[in-house]
Each structure stands twice: as structure tokens, then as C-alpha cells.
Amino acid sequence: MSIKDTFSLFLLGAIWGGSFIFMRVAAPEFGIYALVEVRTVLATLVLIPFLMMATAWSDLQRHWKAIAVIGGVNTAVPFVLFNFSSLYLEAGVNAILNATAPMFGAVIAFAWLKDKLNNVAIVGLIIGFTGVATISVQKVGGGDVTFLPILSALLATFCYGLAACMMKRWLHNVKPLAVATGSQAFAAIMLLPFALVTWPEAMPSSGAWMNAIALALGGTGIAYILYFNLIANIGPAKAITVAYLVPLFGIGWGLMFLNEILSFQSMLGGVLILTGVALTTRITAKFARRKAITGQP
């Protein structure tokens, strides 16, 4: 891997790890639906010029129904769920839970697409979900939160895994920028009524707006472009290793900017989850191909 691609990989991990900081700051003032609306609309505007340059508009027109479904499963629903969980969970914990997406993808691919799960992958799934249980017992048992925010984050990553399989089945010949741009646009359309009804009465602060814009432009628009370039340059199997970097940056940014302190059990759970992801990567790499855009926060 070249120095340029290595830098891009770490930059992408830093940006996606920072997304949990942006959500943590902006969601309380915007609300979960309005923040997603701002994010998806701005991200669509960023991606449209690249869509045109890639001559992918015709793909979006031909496959708009499937892309609309992906927009709901891979964007609208998980973005809402992570906004909700960010109201209660530390950015570092959310970043750790986000890493479960490849494990859910492996399970869904096994059940739906008949991909094989070897013994190593099964052990990885057991270790990874043990990590989830470790975090859940510590957070809920300690009285910090109910299980609902944790379940919300896990449902979001389940959606990412499901969307990966959907794209493998339905959109394997579609240009990735068509899926990326279309999914953001359709998610914005789907959530517009909810955003209008729940739009905050008081104007969000400038700090909340800055974090919302950073989430949209950086965590979604620019991040997609970086990810697609990495897949083209180094292949999907190496590009998906960003899943290991996102929790590390999410934890680091939380410590640095929000003064978060993660317990030993949360850190232990994170290690178990990342170990589980490492062991199941050989399965998820089969559908983490050039067109896949899953696992993003």
C-alpha cells in the first residue's frame, strides 16, 4: 500500500470516527430527524458533481427503485438510530458498536445469500458478540443507560450489514457513486416529513450547526469519495480495514474533545468486538466489493 493510500485510510478512519463526536454534539439541539435531514441534503449536494463526472446518472435512473430501498436501509434508518443512541452513549462507545456491522453482514450473508461461515468466522462472531454483551452489561448494569440506546446502535449496524447484502444481490453492476448519491437523496426525501414536524423551535447554536455541517460534508460526502478511491486503489479487502480504525479514532476524539472516559469493561468489549471483526473479515470481504458502501456511521 502506498503512503498516499495509507494516509487516505487513516484519514477516512479519523473522519468516520469524528462523526460520532459530531452527532453527540449536534443531535441534542437538532433532534434526531432534523439532523439526518441536514446531513443527507448537504451530502447529496456534495456528491452530485462527482456523480456527474463519473457519468453515473444513467445508473441512478435505471435502478432508482432499488437505490431508494438502499437509501432507507443503509442511510435513513441507521442515521436516525445512531442519532438517538448518541443522545445517551459516549461517542467512543457508539464507535465501538459501529464496528459490529461486518459481523452482522456475515450472519445475514450466511442466512440469505448462502455464503459459508467457517469455524474461524463462527468463533469470531462469538467473540464479537461477547464484546457487545460486555459493554451492555456494564452500561445497563451500572445504571448509566437503559438497553434501548445500545439496541438502537446495534439495529443501525444490522441495517448496514443487511444493506451490503442487498447491494450484492441487486446492484452489483451499478456504479458506486450512483448508489451513494441516490441513497442520500432518497433518505432526505423519506425523512423530510419527520424533520419538518420535529424541527427544533429554537434555532440550534452555531456550534451545533458547525458539527452538523461537518457531519454532512466530512463524515458523509468526503468520506464516501475517500472510501471509493481506496477501494479502486487497494481493493475492498484492504479498504474494509477502516472498520478497525474508526473505533480507535472515535474513542480518541471523545477523550480529546468531549472529555469522555471509557470504563475498562467498555474498552475490553471494544477489543473483543474488533477481534471478532478481524476473524469474520474473510467472510465480509466477499461482499465488501467495489460497490459496497456499508458500515459508515
C-alpha positions, 0 to 999 in steps of 0.5 A: 500500500502506498503512503498516499493510500495509507494516509487516505485510510487513516484519514477516512478512519479519523473522519468516520470516527469524528462523526460520532463526536459530531452527532453527540454534539449536534443531535441534542439541539437538532433532534434526531430527524432534523439532523439526518435531514441536514446531513443527507441534503448537504451530502447529496449536494456534495456528491452530485458533481462527482456523480456527474463526472463519473457519468453515473446518472444513467445508473441512478435512473435505471435502478432508482427503485432499488437505490431508494430501498438502499437509501432507507436501509443503509442511510435513513434508518441507521442515521436516525438510530445512531442519532438517538443512541448518541443522545445517551452513549459516549461517542467512543462507545457508539464507535465501538458498536459501529464496528459490529456491522461486518459481523452482522453482514456475515450472519445475514450473508450466511442466512440469505445469500448462502455464503459459508461461515467457517469455524474461524468466522463462527468463533469470531462472531462469538467473540464479537458478540461477547464484546457487545454483551460486555459493554451492555452489561456494564452500561445497563448494569451500572445504571448509566443507560437503559438497553434501548440506546445500545439496541438502537446502535446495534439495529443501525449496524444490522441495517448496514450489514443487511444493506451490503447484502442487498447491494450484492444481490441487486446492484452489483453492476451499478456504479458506486457513486450512483448508489451513494448519491441516490441513497442520500437523496432518497433518505432526505426525501423519506425523512423530510416529513419527520424533520419538518414536524420535529424541527427544533423551535429554537434555532440550534447554536452555531456550534451545533450547526458547525458539527452538523455541517461537518457531519454532512460534508466530512463524515458523509460526502468526503468520506464516501469519495475517500472510501471509493478511491481506496477501494479502486486503489487497494481493493475492498479487502484492504479498504474494509480495514477502516472498520478497525480504525474508526473505533480507535479514532472515535474513542480518541476524539471523545477523550480529546474533545468531549472529555469522555472516559471509557470504563475498562469493561467498555474498552475490553468489549471494544477489543473483543468486538474488533477481534471478532471483526478481524476473524469474520473479515474473510467472510465480509470481504466477499461482499465488501466489493467495489460497490459496497458502501456499508458500515459508515456511521 
